[in-house]
Amino acid sequence: MLRSLLFVSGLVVASIASAAPPPRPAQLGLCSACHGERGHASVAGIPHLAGQDETYLALALRQYRKGERKASAMRAVSGALQDREIDAFAAWYAAQEATP
């Protein structure tokens, strides 16, 4: 039984480690202009997105889109995004290496 449990645990770890990164979103230019393609902003006051929690990023974009978060540039950019596009951006930036 223990041997079987260890084998299954090893398979789970191996499948997580070999998971393919999310594809680069087609409209990444919308975000990368300020936040950088890999989520490392180079302008003071612009937050880094790389390595942030995917759920948090998607929620924040939806809040900007609804006007629940106040930032005119983010409202303008997020207003035209579909849920699937928001999810793609969130997955992309969450998968990038965080800024130290």
N, C-alpha and C positions, 0 to 999 in steps of 0.2 A: 504494500500500500504506500509506504513512504517513498519507495523508488518511483512509483507511478506519479505521485504528487510532485516530486522533484522534476520528473520529465515534463509534465504539463507546465509547471512553473517556468522551466527553461524555454519552452515553446512560446509562452506568452511574452517573456522578456525579449526573445529573439524577434518576434513579430513587431513589438513596439519599436525596437531599435532599428529595424529595417523599413519602417513606414516611410513612404515617399513624402517629401515635403510638398506643401500645397503648390499648385501652379501659380505663376506670376499673373495677377489680374490684368486684363487687357487695358483697363482704364487707370492703371496705377499712377499715371502722370498727374491726375487730379490731386493725389495725396503727396506724391514725391516732390512736387514743386516746393512744398514747405517742410515736409517731414523727412525727406530723403527717400530714395528708392528702397533702401534697406531699413528705414525707420530711424535713422540717426540724423536728427535735425541739426543744421549748422547755423541757424539764426536764433539769437537769444529770445527767450519767451515762447518758442515753439517747442512743444513736448516731443521727446523721443517716443516712438511707438514700438520699436523693436523689443521683442521679448515680453511685451505686456500680455496680460491675460486675454485670451481670445474672446471670452464671454463679455468681459468688461469693454473691450474695444467695440464690439458689435452693439452693445447696449448704448455706449456713448454716442456712436454715430446715429443710432435711431433717435436718441434724445435730441441731438442737434437737428435732425431732419424734422422732428415734431415741434421744434422751437422751445423745448424744455430746458435746453442748455443754451446760453446766450453767447454767441460768437458769430458775427455776421458772415465772415468768410466760410466758416464751417457750415452754417445754415445754407448758404448759397451752393456749396459743393455737395452737401449731403441731400439736399432737397430733391434732386433728380435721380438718386440712387434707388435701385430695387433692393429688396431684402437679400436676394442671392448675391448681389454685388457687395453689399455691406458685409455679408458673411465671408466672401472671398477676400476682401481687404483685411478683415479681422484675422482670418486664418494666416494670411501671408505675413503680416507684421508680427503676429504672435510667434511664428516659426523662425523669425530672424534672431540672430544673436543679440542679446541685450547690450545696451551701452553701459560700460562700467561707470 
